[in-house]
Amino acid sequence: MANWEWFTRLHRSVYRHTGGRLGARLWGLDMLLLTTRGRKTGQPRTLPLACFQDGDDWIVVASNNGQERLPAWWLNLQADPTATVQVRGEEFTADAREATPDEHARLWPWLKEQNHFYARYEATTERPIPVVILHRRPTPPKT
């Protein structure tokens, strides 16, 4: 197992087991746990991602560290846009969608200011880097 995979597993486990008390910030960035349904297996797939709040929405970036291929989590969300999101101790269902061109134009410069790696990734890949908006589904009233 590669070091990054090991670290991701450890981070996910610590975040989950502490209810986000540990792991909710890393390298000066807020982090969330995103759970998608595997597009091939149908199995839940959870990983920590840097996140940014924009009003009521949460923003994540499908940079895949500047690689030419899209990250698996984004491919999973394209197949099924329903996700489970954990932000610190709160878990909720969200609908994912790619930012519109106008939203991308507004968010991308701000995101690059928040995380300088995004500018580096943008310079190393030919593909556009999707900005993904996670919109919380309303909680149904308790009956």
C-alpha positions as CSV (number, residue, x, y, z in Angstrom):
1,M,0.0,0.0,0.0
2,A,1.4,3.4,-1.0
3,N,2.1,5.9,1.8
4,W,-0.7,8.2,0.6
5,E,-3.3,5.4,0.7
6,W,-2.2,4.5,4.2
7,F,-2.4,8.1,5.4
8,T,-5.9,8.5,3.8
9,R,-7.1,5.3,5.6
10,L,-5.7,6.5,8.9
11,H,-7.1,10.0,8.5
12,R,-10.6,8.7,7.6
13,S,-10.5,6.3,10.6
14,V,-9.4,9.0,13.1
15,Y,-11.9,11.5,11.7
16,R,-14.8,9.0,12.0
17,H,-13.9,7.6,15.4
18,T,-13.4,11.0,17.0
19,G,-16.6,12.6,15.4
20,G,-14.3,15.0,13.6
21,R,-12.6,16.3,16.8
22,L,-9.4,15.1,15.2
23,G,-8.8,15.3,11.4
24,A,-11.3,18.1,10.6
25,R,-8.4,20.5,9.9
26,L,-5.2,19.4,8.1
27,W,-2.5,21.6,6.8
28,G,-4.6,24.7,7.6
29,L,-7.6,23.5,5.6
30,D,-11.0,22.3,6.7
31,M,-11.7,18.7,5.8
32,L,-14.8,16.6,5.4
33,L,-15.5,13.0,4.8
34,L,-17.2,12.3,1.5
35,T,-19.0,9.0,1.0
36,T,-20.0,8.1,-2.5
37,R,-21.4,4.9,-4.0
38,G,-18.9,3.0,-6.2
39,R,-20.1,3.3,-9.8
40,K,-18.9,-0.3,-10.5
41,T,-19.3,-2.1,-7.2
42,G,-22.2,-0.1,-5.6
43,Q,-20.1,-0.2,-2.4
44,P,-19.7,2.9,-0.2
45,R,-16.4,4.7,-0.7
46,T,-15.3,7.3,1.9
47,L,-12.4,9.6,1.8
48,P,-11.3,12.9,3.4
49,L,-11.2,16.0,1.2
50,A,-10.3,19.6,1.7
51,C,-13.5,21.6,1.8
52,F,-14.7,25.1,1.7
53,Q,-18.0,26.5,2.8
54,D,-19.9,28.8,0.4
55,G,-23.2,29.9,2.0
56,D,-25.1,26.7,2.8
57,D,-23.1,24.6,0.4
58,W,-19.8,22.8,0.7
59,I,-17.2,23.0,-2.1
60,V,-14.7,20.3,-3.0
61,V,-12.3,20.2,-5.9
62,A,-11.8,17.3,-8.2
63,S,-8.1,18.0,-8.7
64,N,-6.7,14.5,-8.2
65,N,-3.4,16.2,-7.3
66,G,-3.1,17.5,-10.8
67,Q,-3.2,14.1,-12.5
68,E,-4.7,13.8,-16.0
69,R,-7.5,11.5,-14.9
70,L,-10.5,12.5,-12.8
71,P,-10.6,11.3,-9.2
72,A,-12.7,8.2,-8.7
73,W,-15.0,10.0,-6.2
74,W,-16.0,12.5,-8.8
75,L,-16.7,9.7,-11.4
76,N,-18.8,8.0,-8.7
77,L,-20.8,11.2,-8.1
78,Q,-21.3,11.7,-11.8
79,A,-22.9,8.2,-11.8
80,D,-24.9,8.8,-8.6
81,P,-24.9,12.4,-7.3
82,T,-26.2,11.5,-3.8
83,A,-23.5,11.6,-1.2
84,T,-23.1,11.4,2.6
85,V,-21.0,14.2,4.0
86,Q,-19.5,14.4,7.5
87,V,-18.3,17.8,8.5
88,R,-16.8,17.6,12.0
89,G,-19.4,15.8,14.1
90,E,-22.3,16.4,11.7
91,E,-23.4,14.0,9.0
92,F,-25.9,14.8,6.2
93,T,-27.0,13.7,2.8
94,A,-26.0,16.0,-0.1
95,D,-26.6,16.3,-3.8
96,A,-23.5,16.9,-5.8
97,R,-23.1,18.8,-9.0
98,E,-20.4,20.5,-11.0
99,A,-20.3,24.3,-10.7
100,T,-21.8,26.2,-13.6
101,P,-19.3,28.2,-15.7
102,D,-20.4,31.4,-13.8
103,E,-20.0,29.7,-10.4
104,H,-16.6,28.3,-11.5
105,A,-15.4,31.7,-12.6
106,R,-16.4,33.1,-9.2
107,L,-15.1,30.3,-7.0
108,W,-11.9,29.2,-8.7
109,P,-9.8,32.2,-7.9
110,W,-11.0,32.2,-4.3
111,L,-10.3,28.4,-4.0
112,K,-6.7,28.9,-5.4
113,E,-6.2,31.6,-2.7
114,Q,-7.4,29.2,0.0
115,N,-5.3,26.3,-1.2
116,H,-2.2,27.2,-3.2
117,F,-1.8,23.6,-4.5
118,Y,-4.8,24.1,-6.8
119,A,-2.8,26.6,-8.9
120,R,0.0,24.1,-9.1
121,Y,-2.4,21.4,-10.1
122,E,-4.0,23.6,-12.7
123,A,-0.5,24.2,-14.3
124,T,0.3,20.5,-14.4
125,T,-2.8,19.1,-16.1
126,E,-4.5,19.7,-19.5
127,R,-8.0,18.9,-18.2
128,P,-10.3,21.4,-16.6
129,I,-10.4,20.9,-12.8
130,P,-14.1,20.5,-11.7
131,V,-15.4,22.5,-8.8
132,V,-18.0,20.4,-7.1
133,I,-20.8,21.8,-5.0
134,L,-22.3,19.6,-2.3
135,H,-25.8,20.9,-1.5
136,R,-27.3,19.6,1.8
137,R,-30.7,18.0,1.4
138,P,-33.3,19.3,3.7
139,T,-33.8,17.2,6.8
140,P,-37.4,15.7,6.7
141,P,-39.5,16.8,9.6
142,K,-39.8,14.3,12.4
143,T,-43.2,12.8,12.8
